[in-house]
Amino acid sequence: MVVSDIPEFREQIKDGENGYIAKDNDEMYNKIVNLIENKNHNKEKFIENLKMDKKIENKDELYKLYDIIE
């Protein structure tokens, strides 16, 4: 997830941990390109964050959820 740098998003998103905060259009573009180019790494990171946030243990269920979101 890439979001604009506004207070509401800063309360929920930790840049580089559970999403990315972009300060301007160029940064938004670069972060989106990074997400696309590093899809497998970001998928693993997404799953690890979900595990910590939601206490989900079943990795297969996490992959299904990721595929739905993707």
N, C-alpha and C positions, 0 to 999 in steps of 0.2 A: 504494500500500500504506500502510495506517495501522496502526501497532502501538502497544502499550502501552509506557510508559517503564520498561523493565527492562534490566538490564545486558546480557543476551544480545542484545537487539535493538539497543542503542546501539552495540555492536561492529560490526554489519552495516549499519545504516541511518544515513544522514546526513540529518538532518531538512531537508526541502525540496529535497534533491538526488535521492535515489533512493527516497524514501518520506517518511513523516511519522511523528513520534513524538508520542503524546498522553499528557499527564500525568494526565488524568482523563476521566471519561465525557463531560463537556461539550465538552472539547477534541476528543475522539475524534469526537463527533457533528459538530462544526463542520468538522473536517478532511475527513470523509467527504462532507459536503454540498459543500464546496469542490471536491473531486475530481469530483463529479457535475456541478456547475455549470460547471466549466472543463474539460470533457472533451477538447476539441480541443487546448487548450494542453498539458494533461497528457499527451496522446498523443504530441505532438512531443517533450516533455521525456523521456518514457519511451524513445522511440526514440533520442534523443541519448545517454542514459545507457547503453543497450544497446550502441550503437556503441562507446562508450569502454570499456565493461567487457569486451565480447566480441570486439571488433575485427570486427564485422559491417559490411560495406560496402553490401550490397544492400538498399536501402530497401524494396523490395517484400516481401522476406522478413521484414523487421522489422514491416511492417504486418500480414502474415499472423500472425506470432507474437503481436502485440498483440491482434488479433481473437480468437485462440484463448484468450488469457488473459482477455480482457474477457468 
